[in-house]
Amino acid sequence: MHLIVLEKPGSRPKIYIGLGTDWGRGLKSRFNHYDGKTMLLQYVKRALDDGYTIMYKGLLYCCTIPAAGKRFKARALILAIEATFSIVLWATVSGTKDYGMSHLCP
């Protein structure tokens, strides 16, 4: 799981939290896509098209690929961790809505 920080002069920074699974090739391949501006995800592409620049790429969480019998549980746990980071770091699409989470992130 990774964090991307995007900045644009005169604007508030944006962040993106995502998974580095990238069809089994991992985080390095995902970061190469960001560097080459290829195969970008919707909100990252939109920010780059709007004049933002990727200023930082970092790892938030890392794990090995689990055995086949444990992948379903591992995936559920990873999605819960991603959701937790998204709430704590307020990585939401809108900066004006609270998504019903204002009691968690006053």
N, CA, C and O of each residue as an XYZ file, in Angstrom:
424
protein
N       0.855     -1.169      0.000
C       0.000      0.000      0.000
C       0.897      1.226      0.000
O       1.898      1.285      0.714
N       0.524      2.195     -0.806
C       1.399      3.347     -0.966
C       0.616      4.655     -0.878
O      -0.612      4.691     -0.956
N       1.386      5.718     -0.714
C       0.856      7.069     -0.638
C       1.552      7.910     -1.696
O       2.774      7.868     -1.839
N       0.751      8.677     -2.436
C       1.274      9.617     -3.423
C       0.872     11.016     -2.958
O      -0.289     11.249     -2.620
N       1.827     11.946     -2.939
C       1.539     13.340     -2.617
C       1.710     14.146     -3.900
O       2.761     14.109     -4.541
N       0.653     14.875     -4.259
C       0.659     15.700     -5.467
C       0.545     17.159     -5.053
O      -0.256     17.503     -4.185
N       1.347     18.016     -5.675
C       1.315     19.439     -5.343
C       1.210     20.284     -6.606
O       1.648     19.894     -7.688
N       0.604     21.470     -6.421
C       0.455     22.447     -7.496
C       0.585     23.824     -6.847
O      -0.077     24.091     -5.844
N       1.422     24.699     -7.397
C       1.571     26.033     -6.813
C       0.212     26.736     -6.698
O      -0.579     26.753     -7.641
N      -0.034     27.311     -5.524
C      -1.269     28.048     -5.291
C      -2.469     27.186     -4.945
O      -3.573     27.708     -4.789
N      -2.280     25.868     -4.821
C      -3.379     24.958     -4.497
C      -3.004     24.080     -3.315
O      -1.827     23.896     -3.002
N      -4.024     23.545     -2.668
C      -3.777     22.601     -1.576
C      -3.224     21.298     -2.137
O      -3.631     20.874     -3.219
N      -2.307     20.658     -1.427
C      -1.788     19.365     -1.895
C      -2.904     18.323     -1.938
O      -3.918     18.447     -1.251
N      -2.700     17.312     -2.748
C      -3.621     16.172     -2.816
C      -2.831     14.927     -2.470
O      -1.622     14.859     -2.690
N      -3.539     13.931     -1.920
C      -2.897     12.646     -1.679
C      -3.743     11.549     -2.312
O      -4.949     11.695     -2.510
N      -3.080     10.464     -2.616
C      -3.741      9.278     -3.137
C      -3.182      8.082     -2.394
O      -1.968      7.949     -2.246
N      -4.057      7.214     -1.928
C      -3.647      5.976     -1.268
C      -4.087      4.833     -2.162
O      -5.248      4.768     -2.565
N      -3.179      3.944     -2.472
C      -3.515      2.834     -3.356
C      -2.710      1.596     -3.039
O      -1.820      1.596     -2.189
N      -3.052      0.547     -3.751
C      -2.354     -0.723     -3.591
C      -1.331     -0.888     -4.702
O      -1.543     -0.437     -5.828
N      -0.246     -1.523     -4.385
C       0.814     -1.732     -5.370
C       0.801     -3.117     -5.948
O       1.853     -3.632     -6.326
N      -0.348     -3.736     -6.029
C      -0.417     -5.105     -6.530
C      -0.091     -5.166     -8.013
O       0.647     -6.055     -8.439
N      -0.614     -4.259     -8.801
C      -0.274     -4.090    -10.215
C      -0.105     -5.420    -10.945
O       0.964     -5.700    -11.488
N      -1.115     -6.208    -10.960
C      -1.140     -7.490    -11.673
C       0.021     -8.394    -11.280
O       0.562     -9.115    -12.118
N       0.400     -8.358    -10.019
C       1.434     -9.253     -9.527
C       2.856     -8.759     -9.688
O       3.787     -9.431     -9.244
N       3.057     -7.595    -10.316
C       4.418     -7.102    -10.506
C       4.865     -6.182     -9.378
O       6.043     -5.837     -9.293
N       3.960     -5.791     -8.531
C       4.325     -5.096     -7.327
C       4.428     -3.587     -7.393
O       4.116     -2.953     -8.401
N       4.880     -3.040     -6.277
C       4.926     -1.602     -6.082
C       5.918     -0.906     -7.018
O       5.650      0.198     -7.491
N       7.039     -1.532     -7.282
C       8.034     -0.919     -8.173
C       7.423     -0.661     -9.547
O       7.638      0.394    -10.144
N       6.671     -1.622    -10.034
C       6.012     -1.451    -11.332
C       4.980     -0.334    -11.280
O       4.873      0.456    -12.218
N       4.213     -0.262    -10.183
C       3.208      0.799    -10.030
C       3.894      2.164    -10.014
O       3.432      3.094    -10.674
N       5.000      2.294     -9.259
C       5.728      3.563     -9.210
C       6.294      3.926    -10.583
O       6.329      5.104    -10.940
N       6.742      2.926    -11.361
C       7.224      3.192    -12.715
C       6.105      3.757    -13.584
O       6.358      4.599    -14.445
N       4.873      3.302    -13.367
C       3.734      3.847    -14.109
C       3.538      5.323    -13.764
O       3.260      6.137    -14.645
N       3.681      5.667    -12.490
C       3.563      7.077    -12.096
C       4.668      7.906    -12.740
O       4.409      8.997    -13.249
N       5.904      7.391    -12.720
C       7.032      8.130    -13.294
C       6.863      8.332    -14.799
O       7.172      9.403    -15.323
N       6.374      7.307    -15.491
C       6.200      7.386    -16.928
C       4.850      7.933    -17.349
O       4.565      8.081    -18.538
N       4.008      8.235    -16.339
C       2.651      8.753    -16.582
C       1.858      7.839    -17.521
O       1.154      8.298    -18.420
N       1.997      6.518    -17.281
C       1.256      5.530    -18.050
C       0.370      4.719    -17.121
O       0.681      4.554    -15.942
N      -0.713      4.223    -17.644
C      -1.634      3.371    -16.888
C      -2.010      3.997    -15.542
O      -2.035      3.313    -14.518
N      -2.299      5.285    -15.551
C      -2.616      6.004    -14.323
C      -4.052      5.754    -13.895
O      -4.935      5.552    -14.729
N      -4.273      5.768    -12.621
C      -5.620      5.644    -12.089
C      -6.347      6.979    -12.246
O      -5.717      8.031    -12.357
N      -7.653      6.923    -12.255
C      -8.514      8.052    -12.604
C      -8.172      9.342    -11.866
O      -7.976     10.377    -12.503
N      -8.098      9.302    -10.543
C      -7.902     10.538     -9.785
C      -6.469     11.043     -9.864
O      -6.244     12.251     -9.794
N      -5.505     10.160    -10.007
C      -4.122     10.597    -10.193
C      -3.984     11.267    -11.557
O      -3.365     12.325    -11.668
N      -4.552     10.661    -12.589
C      -4.509     11.246    -13.930
C      -5.195     12.610    -13.957
O      -4.693     13.556    -14.563
N      -6.337     12.698    -13.300
C      -7.074     13.967    -13.267
C      -6.240     15.056    -12.612
O      -6.204     16.187    -13.097
N      -5.563     14.722    -11.504
C      -4.724     15.720    -10.825
C      -3.542     16.133    -11.697
O      -3.220     17.319    -11.778
N      -2.897     15.180    -12.343
C      -1.771     15.509    -13.223
C      -2.229     16.360    -14.402
O      -1.545     17.307    -14.791
N      -3.377     16.028    -14.966
C      -3.922     16.826    -16.068
C      -4.272     18.242    -15.615
O      -4.277     19.172    -16.421
N      -4.564     18.402    -14.325
C      -4.919     19.703    -13.765
C      -3.687     20.504    -13.337
O      -3.827     21.580    -12.756
N      -2.497     20.000    -13.611
C      -1.283     20.753    -13.317
C      -0.558     20.330    -12.054
O       0.448     20.944    -11.700
N      -1.027     19.313    -11.369
C      -0.344     18.818    -10.176
C       0.875     18.000    -10.582
O       0.924     17.441    -11.678
N       1.846     17.938     -9.696
C       3.059     17.159     -9.886
C       3.194     16.187     -8.729
O       2.916     16.539     -7.583
N       3.616     14.977     -9.021
C       3.869     14.002     -7.958
C       5.165     14.414     -7.260
O       6.238     14.423     -7.863
N       5.040     14.752     -5.982
C       6.196     15.215     -5.212
C       6.793     14.119     -4.331
O       7.967     14.173     -3.965
N       5.967     13.124     -3.996
C       6.435     12.083     -3.078
C       5.668     10.801     -3.338
O       4.456     10.817     -3.551
N       6.384      9.700     -3.317
C       5.787      8.369     -3.381
C       6.383      7.583     -2.226
O       7.605      7.511     -2.092
N       5.540      6.996     -1.394
C       6.063      6.264     -0.254
C       5.233      5.053      0.103
O       4.066      4.942     -0.272
N       5.842      4.167      0.820
C       5.218      2.928      1.259
C       4.527      3.131      2.601
O       5.123      3.656      3.542
N       3.269      2.713      2.685
C       2.528      2.782      3.942
C       2.473      1.432      4.637
O       2.507      1.351      5.865
N       2.391      0.387      3.851
C       2.197     -0.951      4.407
C       2.709     -1.951      3.394
O       2.544     -1.759      2.189
N       3.330     -3.018      3.873
C       3.877     -4.025      2.984
C       3.630     -5.414      3.556
O       3.713     -5.623      4.766
N       3.329     -6.350      2.684
C       3.202     -7.745      3.112
C       3.554     -8.651      1.942
O       3.531     -8.235      0.783
N       3.875     -9.880      2.264
C       4.158    -10.858      1.222
C       2.842    -11.374      0.653
O       1.791    -11.237      1.281
N       2.900    -11.958     -0.515
C       1.705    -12.548     -1.109
C       1.356    -13.787     -0.296
O       2.176    -14.696     -0.165
N       0.142    -13.829      0.253
C      -0.235    -14.965      1.108
C      -0.475    -16.236      0.298
O      -0.684    -16.196     -0.915
N      -0.441    -17.350      0.997
C      -0.750    -18.636      0.370
C      -2.173    -18.595     -0.185
O      -3.016    -17.848      0.313
N      -2.434    -19.383     -1.197
C      -3.729    -19.362     -1.884
C      -4.906    -19.495     -0.914
O      -5.916    -18.813     -1.087
N      -4.800    -20.339      0.081
C      -5.897    -20.557      1.028
C      -6.149    -19.386      1.968
O      -7.183    -19.345      2.634
N      -5.228    -18.440      2.033
C      -5.359    -17.306      2.949
C      -5.593    -15.980      2.224
O      -5.702    -14.937      2.869
N      -5.670    -16.007      0.907
C      -5.765    -14.757      0.141
C      -7.052    -13.990      0.383
O      -7.031    -12.760      0.426
N      -8.166    -14.681      0.541
C      -9.430    -13.991      0.762
C      -9.393    -13.205      2.070
O      -9.762    -12.031      2.106
N      -8.943    -13.859      3.146
C      -8.847    -13.167      4.443
C      -7.817    -12.042      4.391
O      -8.043    -10.967      4.947
N      -6.703    -12.280      3.735
C      -5.663    -11.254      3.630
C      -6.181    -10.050      2.850
O      -5.931     -8.907      3.232
N      -6.898    -10.301      1.765
C      -7.445     -9.208      0.961
C      -8.415     -8.364      1.783
O      -8.395     -7.135      1.705
N      -9.267     -9.027      2.574
C     -10.213     -8.305      3.428
C      -9.465     -7.435      4.444
O      -9.849     -6.290      4.684
N      -8.418     -7.970      5.028
C      -7.616     -7.213      5.991
C      -6.922     -6.031      5.319
O      -6.889     -4.934      5.877
N      -6.373     -6.241      4.139
C      -5.679     -5.166      3.416
C      -6.652     -4.051      3.051
O      -6.309     -2.875      3.164
N      -7.861     -4.403      2.614
C      -8.861     -3.383      2.309
C      -9.255     -2.594      3.560
O      -9.487     -1.387      3.491
N      -9.327     -3.285      4.705
C      -9.633     -2.585      5.961
C      -8.505     -1.623      6.333
O      -8.764     -0.519      6.812
N      -7.266     -2.034      6.118
C      -6.119     -1.167      6.407
C      -6.123      0.036      5.460
O      -5.861      1.163      5.882
N      -6.422     -0.205      4.183
C      -6.500      0.895      3.211
C      -7.590      1.888      3.608
O      -7.382      3.100      3.538
N      -8.741      1.384      4.021
C      -9.835      2.258      4.458
C      -9.428      3.064      5.686
O      -9.762      4.244      5.796
N      -8.712      2.435      6.603
C      -8.259      3.126      7.814
C      -7.307      4.270      7.460
O      -7.463      5.383      7.962
N      -6.325      4.004      6.600
C      -5.413      5.065      6.162
C      -6.190      6.183      5.467
O      -5.911      7.363      5.683
N      -7.156      5.815      4.640
C      -7.935      6.824      3.908
C      -8.706      7.728      4.850
O      -8.812      8.929      4.602
N      -9.246      7.176      5.926
C     -10.002      7.973      6.886
C      -9.052      8.823      7.739
O      -9.274     10.021      7.915
N      -8.012      8.207      8.257
C      -7.089      8.926      9.148
C      -6.366     10.053      8.405
O      -6.171     11.136      8.958
N      -5.968      9.801      7.156
C      -5.254     10.817      6.380
C      -6.189     11.674      5.540
O      -5.745     12.564      4.815
N      -7.474     11.404      5.639
C      -8.545     12.143      4.957
C      -8.298     12.182      3.448
O      -8.348     13.237      2.816
N      -8.031     11.001      2.894
C      -7.801     10.865      1.451
C      -9.145     10.652      0.762
O      -9.457      9.550      0.312
N      -9.929     11.712      0.687
C     -11.263     11.642      0.102
C     -11.303     12.462     -1.174
O     -10.482     13.357     -1.377
N     -12.250     12.154     -2.016
C     -12.368     12.870     -3.283
C     -12.765     14.319     -3.040
O     -12.210     15.224     -3.665
N     -13.706     14.549     -2.152
C     -14.178     15.904     -1.879
C     -13.559     16.433     -0.592
O     -13.478     15.731      0.415
N     -13.132     17.669     -0.650
C     -12.627     18.305      0.557
C     -13.698     19.060      1.311
O     -13.428     19.642      2.361
N     -14.925     19.056      0.782
C     -16.005     19.813      1.412
C     -17.046     18.913      2.077
O     -17.873     19.404      2.845
N     -17.023     17.627      1.804
C     -17.967     16.695      2.428
C     -17.271     15.961      3.558
O     -16.048     15.819      3.555
N     -18.045     15.495      4.520
C     -17.427     14.730      5.604
C     -17.670     13.231      5.470
O     -17.170     12.456      6.285
N     -18.425     12.807      4.463
C     -18.687     11.397      4.206
C     -19.195     10.668      5.442
O     -19.001      9.460      5.573
N     -19.840     11.388      6.344
C     -20.362     10.779      7.552
C     -19.281     10.414      8.553
O     -19.532      9.652      9.487
N     -18.081     10.950      8.368
C     -16.955     10.578      9.225
C     -16.484     11.719     10.126
O     -15.410     11.631     10.720
N     -17.272     12.783     10.234
C     -16.808     13.930     11.014
C     -16.577     13.586     12.488
O     -15.765     14.227     13.155
N     -17.286     12.581     12.992
C     -17.078     12.178     14.392
C     -15.734     11.471     14.562
O     -15.206     11.421     15.673
N     -15.165     10.917     13.466
C     -13.856     10.268     13.538
C     -12.727     11.245     13.277
O     -11.641     11.123     13.844
N     -12.992     12.221     12.411
C     -11.948     13.159     11.999
C     -12.458     14.601     12.168
O     -12.740     15.278     11.180
N     -12.573     15.062     13.405
C     -13.092     16.417     13.606
C     -12.132     17.439     13.029
O     -12.393     18.640     13.100
